[in-house]
Amino acid sequence: MTAPDREPHDGPAAPAPGPDELSVRDRALLALERRPWPGPGAKERAIREELGISPVRYYQLLNALIEDERALREDPVTVNRLRRVRDARRGRR
């Protein structure tokens, strides 16, 4: 399990991302969000096991990430879907 402030699967020799690139952690967040989930609890379990963070922290990071234009360039389908879901929830409030 990785510490919350460390990048998942990031060893000491991993290069730092450039200014126009997403971090390893950000890419992992998007990859996890793209996956289908078989049932309740599976996604939360994967968040804890694969990313080493709590589901609450995951959603905080994800909500900030979908505002990042680099994320939109990296995975427009996932980011636009998440933005639509967020906007629909805001509209119901």
N, C-alpha and C positions, 0 to 999 in steps of 0.2 A: 504494500500500500504506500502511496506517495503522500508527502506532507501537503496540506492545502495550498501552500504558497509555491510549491514546486510544479514544474511542468510534468504531466504524466509521460512515462516512457522517454524521459529526457535524461540522457547520461551526461557526464561531465564534458564530453568532447562534442556535444551537439552545438552547431553554430547558432548564434543569435539570429532571429529573423530580421530581414531588412525592414526599412520604414514602411514599405508597401506590402509587407507580408504578414499573415496572421501567425501568432505564436503556435507552438505545438499544442498547448492547452486549448486555445481557441479552435483549432482544427479538430481536436478531440471532442469538444462540445458539439460542434456541428455534425460530426460523424455519429455521435451517440443520438442526436436528435433525428437523424435521417432513418434510423433503424426502426423496423416494426417491433412491437412488443406483444408477447403472447398472452399476457394477463396482468392483473393488478399486482403491483409490487416488483415486477421484473425490472422495470426501468430504474426505480429507486435503488434496487439492489446493484444494478450495473453502475449507477452513478457512484455509489460508495466503493464498490470493488475496483472499478476500472480507473476512476478519476481520483479517488481518495478524498472526496469532499462530500458534504451533506447535500441532500436534494435542495434544501433552501438556498445554499450557496450556489449550486448549479444554476438554479433559475435566476438568481441575481446576476450571475455572470452572463447567462444566455440573453437576458433582457438587455443588458448593456451591449452585448455583441451584435444583436440584430440592428443596432443603430450605427454600426461601424460599416463604412462603405467598402472596406477591405473584405468583410464577411459577405457582403452582397456580391462582390466580384468573384469570390471563392465558391459560393454556393447559392446562386440566386433563387433557385426553386425553394430550398429550405428556408432561407431568410424571408422571402416574400410570403411564404405560407405562415411563418411565425408572426410576421407583421400583420397579416390579415386576421389571424386569430386574436392577437392583442387588440387590434382596432375594433373588432366585433365585440369583445368583452367590454371595452371602454364605452362603446355605444349602448350597451345594455344597462350601464350604471346610471 
